Amino acid sequence: MSQPSNSPPALQPGSTIGVFSSSICAAAGQEKQVRYAIDFLEARGYHVKLGALSGTQAKRAWRAGSIAERAAEFNALLRDPVVDCLMASAGGCVSNSILPYIDYTCLREHPKIIVGFSDITALVLGIYAQTGLTTYYGPVFSQLWRKPPINERVFSYMEPVLAGAPRPFTLPTPEEWTDENIHFHERHRYHMRKNKLRTLHGGVAEGRLLPCNLNTLDGIWGSPYMPEILPGDILLLEDTKLYIEAAERAFSHLKLCGVFDKIGGLLIGKHIDQDDEGSGLTDSDVFLEVAGQFNFPALAKFDCSHAAPMLTLPVGAPVRLDADRRTLTLL
């Protein structure tokens, strides 16, 4: 049987978005950027409440505070009746540290939107595994202070998904994308590239969607916070700045665990700043080599990744992947 899933109340103008720092704190020393992002959301009818760790940073830059402090900040926003949505301030490496200390009872009784990506994989998958609550693989707060039009497009892709757009809902494919990260105050413009997705294997599949960061899986694999991958699941894998051998190792780990024998479909996100070490290979090439013969539809260069703009995906939702038409539809 599949994992039960339920959706939190929809985001709508007037909702309050709480910003947490489960790993690093994007707001440390960036008051102007934070103010810009708050103004961006308020201009669209939303309210923002910064978590207790916003604007702080521990002596060691890998985290915004101790494990206890980061868990307390997250739980405070969960328990705050004013807050409707929890958005990560940024990614990092250690969000998995707070998983044992989250108030899952509160989340079950008072479901809220949880959104973030990259290292926040640990939270969106962990919370889904523990509660069955639909969480969202989507932007972090710091993406909203990127230079227009990227911040505007990221938000335009997130808002209808969090607002519960009528299903079926086919996610749009951006016409162009960039691997640059330019803040709102910088003068130069984005260099945009024409978008082109890559079909690795054709076909159509319907199943439960599990989006995740390839590297972050190591931190929850085999734990109660990793949802069991079930036959027919649609998996999204994405990462950034990996050496090509790290991608091979990660894909090989999944193959050794029988994942590619179970899933019904695969999405591979755009990988920016990958070091191919002179091989000329992409992560998609390596996946094809590792996977060998397979029959499920697979689509690469998908726009839910560290490239911009990114789409927002609901964790645990039923979807249809059409690798021939290169579309993903929420069912």
Stockholm file with secondary structure:
# STOCKHOLM 1.0

chainA/1-331         MSQPSNSPPALQPGSTIGVFSSSICAAAGQEKQVRYAIDFLEARGYHVKLGALSGTQAKRAWRAGSIAERAAEFNALLRDPVVDCLMASAGGCVSNSILPYIDYTCLREHPKIIVGFSDITALVLGIYAQTGLTTYYGPVFSQLWRKPPINERVFSYMEPVLAGAPRPFTLPTPEEWTDENIHFHERHRYHMRKNKLRTLHGGVAEGRLLPCNLNTLDGIWGSPYMPEILPGDILLLEDTKLYIEAAERAFSHLKLCGVFDKIGGLLIGKHIDQDDEGSGLTDSDVFLEVAGQFNFPALAKFDCSHAAPMLTLPVGAPVRLDADRRTLTLL
#=GR chainA/1-331 SS CCCCCBCCCCCCTTCEEEEECSSSCTTTTCHHHHHHHHHHHHTTTCEEEECTTTTCCCSSTTCSSCHHHHHHHHHHHHHCTTCCEEEESCCCSCGGGGGGGSCHHHHHHSCCEEEECGGGHHHHHHHHHHHCBCCEECCCGGGGGBCTTHHHHHHHHHHHHHTTCCSSEECCCCSEEBCCCCBTTCCSCCCCEECCCEEEECCEEEEEEEEEETTGGGGTTTSTTSCCCCTTCEEEEECSSCBHHHHHHHHHHHHHTTHHHHCSEEEEECCCSCBCTTSCCCHHHHHHHHHCSCCSCEEEEESSSSSBSCCCEETTCEEEEETTTTEEEEC
#=GC SS_cons         CCCCCBCCCCCCTTCEEEEECSSSCTTTTCHHHHHHHHHHHHTTTCEEEECTTTTCCCSSTTCSSCHHHHHHHHHHHHHCTTCCEEEESCCCSCGGGGGGGSCHHHHHHSCCEEEECGGGHHHHHHHHHHHCBCCEECCCGGGGGBCTTHHHHHHHHHHHHHTTCCSSEECCCCSEEBCCCCBTTCCSCCCCEECCCEEEECCEEEEEEEEEETTGGGGTTTSTTSCCCCTTCEEEEECSSCBHHHHHHHHHHHHHTTHHHHCSEEEEECCCSCBCTTSCCCHHHHHHHHHCSCCSCEEEEESSSSSBSCCCEETTCEEEEETTTTEEEEC
//
